[in-house]
Each structure stands twice: as structure tokens, then as C-alpha cells.
């Protein structure tokens, strides 16, 4: 799985990240997994055609001292459709900008 991982994060900073994600992402039924939806204007051509599969999102997972943001874009409605796949360059920029904004808002120095 291609992803962006931030590690060696202090417990205090992980708490800040958890609070940030609870306010700015959708919690999954699975512990430590969050979903962040991709804006409509960033959908790929195939995703735009597959409106019944929308919304699309990427997963964010937190661990003891790390956070992982996946570059795989999934439908929040089901699995196995061709509209799901690795992010476009624009979607990747959105994911990386989300990570940068999270660190800035949480005042985490890297």
C-alpha cells in the first residue's frame, strides 16, 4: 500500500492529532481509523462518472507514535468498483496538504 507515514511522534502530539482527526474527519467503526472525503472537484474522470459510488475518501490510521495517510482512494459505499484506486496527483496533493495543515494546527514541529 502506498501511503504517507509520520512517525516518532510524542504521546502529547499524538493526543493532539487524535483530537484534530475527531473534529475534521469521519471516525470509522474500526478503532484508530478515520476517513477524509475527497472534494468533488478533485474526483478523477471515472469517479465523476460513478456518482452512485460517491463519496470517495482516503483512510488515515493512527498508532502509538505514528500516523499513516493512505494514497488509495475508496468509495464509502462499497468495494470492488473500478472507480477506486491510487490517488491522482491532485488528490495526492490534497492528502499531503491535509497532513501539513494538521501539523500546523496542532503546532507539531517535525
Buried (B, 14 or more C-beta within 10 A) or exposed (E): EEBBEBEEBEEEBBEBBBEBBEEBBBEBEEEBBBBBBBEEEBBBEEBBEBEEBBBBBBBBBBEEEBBBBBBEBBBEEEEEBEBBBEBBEEBBEBBBEBBEEBBEEBEBEE
